[in-house]
Amino acid sequence: MSLLESLTQQLGGENLSALSKQLGLNENQTSSAISAALPMMIQAMNRNTSSEEGAASLAGALERDHDGGILDNLGGFFSQQDNGAGPGILNHLFGGKRNMVEQGVSQMSGINSQQAGGLLENLAPVLMGFLGQQKRQQGLDIGGIASLIGGFTGQASQSGGNSSAAMSLLNGILDKDGDGSMLDDIGGMLGGLFGGRR
């Protein structure tokens, strides 16, 4: 089972219901948004861990703050209004382009950008918690964590589909230069990825 499949499984059932209720979405909308958001987050993490410094930073954060305990009561976490470390994790992943990513998730899934932001803030600690759990259970070192993340991105790129499209969109966002006003570019990138369908 891939990293994305394992995470998606964790986010099903009652957990999906609790997250949907917090965001004001139905479960189909939330599931669709998760399928857009998680690949972007994993791809951003893969980019960050491509350097030794980035990989060491992630390993240190997992060791200090993310032991996987969050996964024991996801429904309880999603029922809270406080997303804990979510905003800080997103800042590390996306930097100043978080708004662009929110807009991308919004356009891919049909939810609004505020809901997309809330979704990302909820998913970020879950992703870190899952990686922390895998680190502990499998005894992963820095290289093992990077391989786990990189393995998903490789599989998704080869298989195509929504995960591949979401990662391609993120790469387009993060690789853009300019003045930081890039929202107009997202429509063009989405059009190329999905043949102009919305």
C-alpha positions in Angstrom: 0.0 0.0 0.0 1.4 3.4 -1.0 1.8 6.4 1.3 -1.2 8.1 -0.3 -3.4 5.0 0.0 -2.5 4.5 3.6 -3.3 8.1 4.4 -6.5 8.0 2.5 -7.6 4.9 4.4 -6.9 6.7 7.7 -9.1 9.6 6.5 -12.2 7.5 5.7 -15.3 6.6 7.6 -16.0 8.5 10.8 -12.8 10.6 10.4 -14.0 11.8 7.0 -17.4 12.7 8.5 -15.8 14.7 11.3 -13.5 16.6 8.9 -16.4 17.3 6.5 -18.5 18.6 9.4 -15.7 21.0 10.5 -15.2 22.3 7.0 -18.9 22.6 6.1 -18.7 20.2 3.2 -20.3 16.9 2.3 -18.2 13.8 2.4 -17.9 13.6 -1.4 -16.6 17.1 -1.6 -14.1 16.5 1.2 -12.9 13.2 -0.4 -12.4 15.0 -3.7 -10.5 17.8 -2.0 -8.3 15.3 -0.1 -7.4 13.6 -3.4 -6.1 17.0 -4.7 -4.5 18.3 -1.5 -2.5 15.3 -0.3 -0.5 14.7 -3.5 0.4 18.4 -3.5 1.6 18.2 0.1 3.6 15.0 -0.4 5.2 16.5 -3.5 6.1 19.6 -1.7 7.7 17.5 1.1 9.5 15.5 -1.6 11.0 18.7 -3.0 12.0 19.8 0.5 13.7 16.5 1.4 15.7 16.4 -1.9 18.5 18.2 -0.1 20.3 16.7 2.9 19.5 19.8 4.9 15.8 19.5 4.1 15.7 15.8 4.9 17.5 16.3 8.2 15.0 19.1 9.1 12.1 16.8 8.5 13.6 14.0 10.4 14.2 16.3 13.4 10.6 17.6 13.3 9.3 14.0 13.3 11.5 13.1 16.2 10.5 16.1 18.3 6.9 16.7 17.5 5.2 14.0 15.5 5.2 10.5 17.0 1.9 9.4 15.3 -0.2 9.8 18.3 -2.6 12.1 16.4 -3.7 9.1 14.4 -5.2 7.5 17.5 -8.0 10.0 17.6 -8.3 11.8 14.3 -12.1 12.3 14.8 -11.3 14.2 18.0 -8.7 16.3 16.2 -11.0 17.1 13.3 -13.7 18.1 15.8 -11.6 20.9 17.2 -11.3 24.4 15.7 -7.6 24.6 16.5 -5.5 22.9 13.8 -2.5 22.8 16.0 0.8 22.9 14.1 -1.0 22.9 10.7 -0.4 26.5 9.7 3.3 26.3 10.6 3.8 23.0 8.6 2.1 24.6 5.6 4.4 27.6 5.8 7.4 25.3 5.8 6.0 23.3 2.8 4.7 26.0 0.6 6.3 29.2 1.9 4.6 32.3 0.5 2.7 30.4 -2.1 0.3 28.8 0.2 -2.6 30.9 -1.2 -1.7 29.6 -4.7 -1.9 26.1 -3.5 -5.3 26.7 -1.8 -6.6 28.1 -5.1 -5.3 25.1 -6.9 -7.1 22.7 -4.5 -10.2 24.8 -4.8 -10.3 24.6 -8.6 -9.5 20.9 -8.7 -12.1 19.9 -6.2 -14.9 22.6 -6.5 -14.6 23.8 -2.9 -13.8 27.4 -2.0 -10.3 28.6 -1.2 -11.1 29.2 2.5 -12.4 25.6 2.8 -9.2 24.4 1.0 -7.1 26.3 3.5 -8.9 24.7 6.4 -8.5 21.3 4.8 -4.7 21.8 4.3 -4.3 22.9 7.9 -6.0 19.8 9.1 -4.2 17.4 6.8 -0.7 18.8 7.5 -0.4 17.4 11.1 -2.0 14.1 10.0 0.7 13.7 7.2 3.5 14.5 9.7 2.0 12.2 12.3 1.8 9.4 9.7 5.4 9.8 8.7 6.4 9.9 12.4 4.5 6.7 13.0 6.3 5.0 10.0 9.6 6.3 11.2 9.1 4.6 14.6 7.5 1.4 13.4 10.0 0.8 10.6 13.0 2.3 12.2 13.5 4.7 9.3 16.5 7.0 9.2 16.7 10.2 7.2 17.2 8.4 3.9 14.4 6.0 4.6 11.9 8.8 5.2 13.0 10.5 2.0 12.6 7.2 0.1 9.1 6.7 1.5 8.0 10.1 0.3 9.9 9.9 -3.0 8.5 6.4 -3.7 4.9 7.8 -3.8 5.8 10.7 -6.1 7.5 8.3 -8.5 4.5 5.9 -8.6 2.0 8.8 -9.0 4.0 10.3 -11.9 4.1 7.0 -13.8 0.4 6.1 -13.2 -1.0 9.5 -14.2 -4.4 10.4 -12.9 -5.4 13.0 -10.3 -2.4 12.5 -8.1 0.0 13.1 -11.0 -2.0 16.2 -12.1 -2.0 17.6 -8.6 1.7 17.2 -8.3 2.3 18.8 -11.7 0.1 21.7 -10.7 2.1 22.2 -7.5 5.4 22.1 -9.4 4.0 24.8 -11.7 3.1 26.9 -8.8 6.4 26.5 -6.9 8.5 27.0 -10.0 6.9 30.2 -11.1 8.9 33.4 -10.7 7.5 36.9 -10.6 5.8 39.2 -8.2 3.8 36.7 -6.2 0.6 37.5 -8.0 0.2 34.2 -9.8 -3.5 33.3 -9.3 -4.2 34.1 -13.0 -1.7 31.4 -14.0 -3.6 28.6 -12.2 -6.5 28.5 -14.6 -4.0 28.1 -17.5 -2.2 25.3 -15.7 -5.4 23.5 -14.9 -6.6 23.8 -18.4 -3.5 22.1 -19.7 -3.7 19.3 -17.1 -7.4 18.6 -17.5 -8.0 19.5 -21.1 -9.8 22.7 -20.2 -12.4 20.9 -18.0 -13.3 22.4 -14.6 
